[in-house]
Amino acid sequence: MVAQAEMIPIHNGGLSQAFHASARQLDLSRVGPDSAILLNDPYAGGQHLNDFILFQPIFLEGELLGWAGNTAHHLDVGGGGAGINIDASELIREGIVIPPLLIDVQRDLHDGIVDRLIFANVRTPDLGRGDFYAQLAANRTGIERMQELARRTGVATLKRAMEETLVYAERRMRAAIATLPLGSWQGEALIDNDVRGTTPLRVQAGSR
């Protein structure tokens, strides 16, 4: 995906921040086809610990075209309770915290050190591994299709199309913002009660 779609900002929108945080913390100058970035740390662009984020580079004839990335919600990531621990009062109690890690898929996964470390902290390791390797498969599909597109159109044409798509998306967003009148607004809504009570929670928002 080059530009954001209007219906999926919550999850895919966070991927950009996660990648930027990873790039600040890691040396990405020597990545290769077997490299990957893995994280779930909400202080590095993630959402909550159950959401594992996985990035993998897309190479064609030695040239880095971009990165494939996805996020997937995992059933259990350890911590003080199975699934989402509603009693957690600090991050470490929610489960295993994975800061951005630059790993080698062949060496560190598939019963490698990262695989063993993560799923030693999960109550349902077989299910967890199934979900995790589905993420790898999803990225592999994205990598193969991007490589196929680059071969069909040419790398230069593909890069120019992506750049123009970003410019077009920015132009559309700026045009939409420009239609808003100057002023301030306020609004509020009620959402479901939290897990400790029956009273709906009020959310208020305003702009200036």
N, C-alpha and C positions, 0 to 999 in steps of 0.2 A: 504494500500500500504506500502510495506516495503522498497523497493528501487525505485528510481526515474526513470520514463520512459523518453525516449529521446524527446517525442513530447509535454510534458506538464510542462516544468520547470518554466514558468512564474507564474502560479497560485499555483499549488501544491508545487512547490519548496519553496514558501514563507511560507507554513504552518509550516515547521520546525522552522524557525526563529520566527514566531508568538508564537509557543508553548514554545520555550526557553525563550522568553521575558515574557510570562505569568508566567512561572515557577519561574522566578526571582522575580516577583512582588507579587505573590500570595502564600499563604500557602496551598499546595496541599496534606498535610499529612492526612487530614481528609475527603477526597473526598469519596462520596458514589455513588450508582447507579443513584441517581437523580441529581447529580452535573453536571455542565456544565461550560465551559469557553466561554465568549462572548467578542469580540472586533472588532474594525475596525480601530484603531489608526495606521496610517502609521509609527509612531515612535516606535511602538511596534511590528513590523513585518508585519503589514498589507500593502495593496497597496494604495488604496485611500478609502475615507470614504464610498463610495457606496458599497464596498465589505465587507460584514459582515462575520466574521470567527467564527465558532462554533465548539468547541471540547466537547466530552462526553466520560467518562471513560467506559471501557469494563471490566465488572466483570464476573467471573464464580465461583460460590460457594465461594464467599467472597474474591477471589484472583483477583487482578488487572492485566489483561493481556496486556493492552495498552489503546490507546485512538482512537476513531473515530473522524474524523475532516473533515470539508468541508468549502469552501468559495463560496459565491454567490453574484452576482452583483445585487443590489437593484435599482429599478426605481428612487426612490427619498428618500433622507435622510435629508430633511429640508435644512437649509442654505439660502443663498441669491437668489437662483433660483431653479426651478424644474429640476430634473435630475442632470446632471453634470453642475455646475455653472462655465461657462468659464470666467466670470468676477471676480472670486474670486482672491484676492491678498494675502489672508492669510487663513490658514487652517480652522479657525472657521467659515468662510463664506461659506465653502463647505457643511456644514451640522453638524449634531450632532456627536460629537467625543466620542467614547466609548473606554476607556482604558480597559485593561484586567480586566474582572469582573468574580469572581467565584460566580455562582448563583445556585439556587435550581430550577429545572425545574417545579416541581409541585407547589412550593410556589410563584416564581417570574414571571413565564410566565402564559399563559392561563388566561389573565386578571389580572395578578399579577402586582407588582410594576414596574418591569423592562419592561414588555410589555406595560404598560400604559405610562411610561415615554418616551420610544422610539417613539411609534406611535402617541403620542401627538405632536411630532415634524415633522411628515411626512404628506405631503399634500394628499396622497392617502393611508390612513391607512389600508383599507380593502385589497388592492393589496399588500401592504407591509407585512401585517400579513400572507397572503397566501404564499408569497415567503419565509418568515421566517420559517413558520411551515413546509414548504416543506424541509427546511434544517434539521429540527428536524427529519422528517421522513426519510431522507437520512441517517442520522447518526444511527437512530434506525435500519435500514436495515443492515448497516455495523456491528453494535453491534451484532445483531442476527446471522448473518452469521459467524462472528468470533467465537461466542460462539458455534455454531454448529460445526465448524471446530475443535475447541479445544476438544469438546466432542468426535468427531470421531477419532481424531489422538492422543489425550492426550496432556495435557498442556506442559509437558516437551518436547515432540517431536515438537510441534508447536513453542516453544521458540527457540529450537535448529535450526529449519529450518529458522526462521527469522534471527537469528544471522549469519548463514552460507550464507544466501542471501546477507546480508550486506557485508560480507567479500568478496564474489564473485564479487559484484558490484564494490567494491574498487579495487580489483585485475584487473578487466577489464579496469577500468578508468586509473589506473597507467600504465598498459601495452600500452594503446592507447597514453598516453602522452609521453611515452618513445620512441615512433616511430617518434616523431617530431624532426627534425634536429635543432641543435643550431643555433640561429640567431635572427634577428628582422624583423618584417613585418609591413606594413602599408596598410590601405585600406580606402575607402570612398564610400558612397552611398548617394542618394538623397531620401528623403521621402516627403510625401504630405505636402503642405503648411499648416501653422497653421491657426487658425480661423480668424486671423486679416489681412491676405494678400493672395497674389496669387503666391508668390515666393517659390519654393521648398526649404526645409531645408537640409543643408549638414551635414552629420554625418561622422566624421573621427575617426579612431581608429588605434592604433599602439601597438606593443609589443616589448619588449627587452629581 
